[in-house]
């Protein structure tokens, strides 16, 4: 394995980590108004991700930074061509963060409920846009010989990418409901379990529809043949097993399987892409690859040394935070922190 392949794998791992962690985070945000019927219940739901949501978002920053450092041409083409989409994503993340911080600044019910809906809507928008972006990566976008995106904003909003956006939303709702069954107690826990059962069917059908569309239309998947269907099938199987485990009230295994489904979905997208990082619908010769879009060998070598030192430290720290805040949250005004 050369350094180009290594960094492609590392970038894929960073995005997989982001989708896994921020996936249930966004799912919790979207479920907030529907599961929490009272203010104290919505506060309990927020507290399940309170110690983690900002740390989870750092994975996206690190993934973007790794893309910039290891594959600068990929970064340039992606972030310039998808500029408006990423701007909307950033705006949604800002609104979401402000919602978490501002909802408890006043005790007025309308104030808090308004920010709860702002969290839910911004979580939906962020999840949807991420699905659109990653679907377009494997579907392909118009790129010329100068490695420049030649389409417009609405080029990105094609039927398959919109399906991809909705698939990610449903998958995150399912994943978030699974997470809440581990973190909540009493009636809220049961509502989360029911929500998980509700979104299971939608997540499975949308996921199967998306992968079928990508397999049978010109995309990175269609160039890989039958092999490219292995990981999507495993992801779908993980969703089914997660539902079975929840039916047996084995919530830990259900969450592990939904997490595996998310990770396998991201792995499927990057496997379909390899060795490309962006697919050109204008001409296959214009594809950005791990070689023509990468930094110099020396840069990759230095980055590898830094990553070898820092990545284990970051993983250990984030694992520690989840261990420390592992207890269930109860909807009780005497114990909740606002």
Phi, psi and omega in degrees: 000122177274176185292330178296314178294318180303315182285332172297317178295318181296318177297319178298319179295320179296317178292324177296318177297320178296313181295322179294310184283311181284344178298308178289333177298309177296321179299317177299317179299316180293328182278349188308306184290329184279325180276324183269106181274337178239162181300319181295328178288319178293325176296321178296319179297316179297322181293341177293331180246001183308315181282355192238334194300319181288325176293324178296323181291337179298331179301325178292320179296316180294319179298317177295320178295320178295322177298316179297318185285317186271326183226071186300326180289324174299313179301314183297314181292317183294309187282336175279318180290324182259026190304309184295321178298317179290328176297316178295323177298314179298318179299317179297319179294324178294312180301319180297314179295319178297321179300315179299321185277329188265339189299331183260009179288334175234152181268357181297133184298318182295321178300309183293318181294324177296317178291329176298319178290327176297320177297316182295313183292317180293326176295319178296313182299316181297314180297317181297315181294323177298319177296319179297315182298309185288330175294319178294330178300315183272335176287325182103148179222159180292119179227133182269184183293341178271012180063035179246137177290129186249003179270186177244186182297318184285346172298327181285339183265056177273165184304319183291320180291325175296321175297320177298319178298315180292327177297315179296320178301311181295320179296320179290324176299316178296313181296318179295320178296322176299316180299318182293331176296335178276337190251342183256170180226166174059225186295324179297324178297319180291322177296321178297319179297318178294322177296320178300316179295324181293315185275351178301308183299315181296316180298316182293314182293317179295319180296315179296320178296319180295311182294327176295317179297320180287329180287326187253014172232158179302114180198179177298329179293317186293340180276349184261351178075206185297328183304325184291347181272350185296307182294317175301322178295319178295323178296316178296320178297322178296322176299316181296315180297322177300316178296320179297317180296323178293323177299331177269005180061031173263078191294325179297314178292325178298318179291319178301318182288323177291325175296318179297322178298318179295312181297318180294327177296314178295319178299323179296319180295315181288326176296320178294324181291316188308135004270012176278160170242337170215138183258132179265126174275350179284312181199127179305334179293342180269003179302141172272128183243174179291352180256312183279351180249006189265167173283178180291157178304322180295318178299315179298324179294314179297317179299323180295321179294316179298316181296321181298329180275315191273324184301313178300325179295314180296316179298318180296318180296314183291323175299319179299320180296323179289328177292317182296318183257045185272348184289155177288154180254133180249140180283079183222120183297340181284335185249343182282144175258127181260000000 
